[in-house]
Amino acid sequence: MPGPDDLAALAAERAAADREYNEALTRLARLDPEQAHIVELRYFGGLTIEETAEEIGSSPATVKRQWAMARAWLKRALEP
């Protein structure tokens, strides 16, 4: 069972990862606000492709394409 020091280290690690992700998403929003919005709806909101398309007034195919590009961009941005 993890001790208090282990839990504190894990919490600090998670907080750092959250900050990195938030900073990357903010940079993406400056470059492509629509892609960042799609990430927010899909990742944080839990919407499906179809629900996201309806929410932003776009086609599911466009959302799929934008979602794939945003995920690829974020992956590169978060690599060490």
C-alpha positions in Angstrom: 0.0 0.0 0.0 1.4 3.4 -0.9 2.5 5.7 1.9 1.8 9.4 2.3 5.1 10.3 0.6 4.2 8.1 -2.4 0.8 9.7 -2.7 2.2 13.2 -2.5 4.7 12.4 -5.2 2.0 10.9 -7.4 -0.2 14.0 -6.8 2.7 16.3 -7.7 3.4 14.2 -10.9 -0.3 14.3 -11.9 -0.5 18.1 -11.3 2.6 18.7 -13.5 1.1 16.5 -16.3 -2.2 18.4 -16.0 -0.3 21.7 -16.3 1.6 20.5 -19.4 -1.6 19.3 -21.0 -3.4 22.6 -20.3 -0.5 24.6 -21.7 -0.5 22.5 -24.8 -4.2 22.9 -25.2 -3.9 26.6 -24.8 -1.2 26.7 -27.5 -3.5 24.6 -29.8 -6.3 27.1 -29.2 -4.1 29.9 -30.4 -3.3 28.0 -33.6 -6.7 26.4 -34.2 -9.5 27.3 -31.9 -11.9 24.9 -33.5 -9.6 21.9 -33.0 -9.1 22.9 -29.3 -12.9 23.2 -28.9 -13.3 19.7 -30.4 -10.8 18.4 -27.9 -12.7 20.0 -25.0 -16.0 18.5 -26.2 -14.6 15.1 -26.9 -12.1 14.6 -24.1 -13.6 16.7 -21.3 -17.2 16.6 -22.3 -17.3 13.0 -23.3 -19.2 13.7 -26.5 -19.2 11.3 -29.4 -18.1 12.3 -32.9 -21.7 12.8 -33.9 -22.6 14.8 -30.8 -19.6 17.0 -31.3 -20.5 17.6 -35.0 -24.0 18.6 -34.0 -22.7 20.9 -31.2 -20.3 22.8 -33.6 -22.5 22.6 -36.7 -20.2 20.5 -38.7 -20.2 17.1 -40.4 -19.0 14.0 -38.5 -16.3 13.5 -41.2 -14.9 17.0 -40.5 -14.9 16.4 -36.7 -13.1 13.0 -37.2 -10.5 14.7 -39.3 -10.1 17.7 -36.9 -10.0 15.3 -33.9 -7.3 13.2 -35.4 -5.2 16.3 -36.3 -5.7 17.8 -32.8 -4.7 14.5 -31.1 -1.6 14.2 -33.3 -0.6 17.8 -32.6 -1.1 17.4 -28.8 0.9 14.1 -28.8 3.9 15.9 -30.5 3.5 18.9 -28.1 3.6 16.7 -25.1 6.5 14.5 -26.1 9.7 15.1 -24.0 
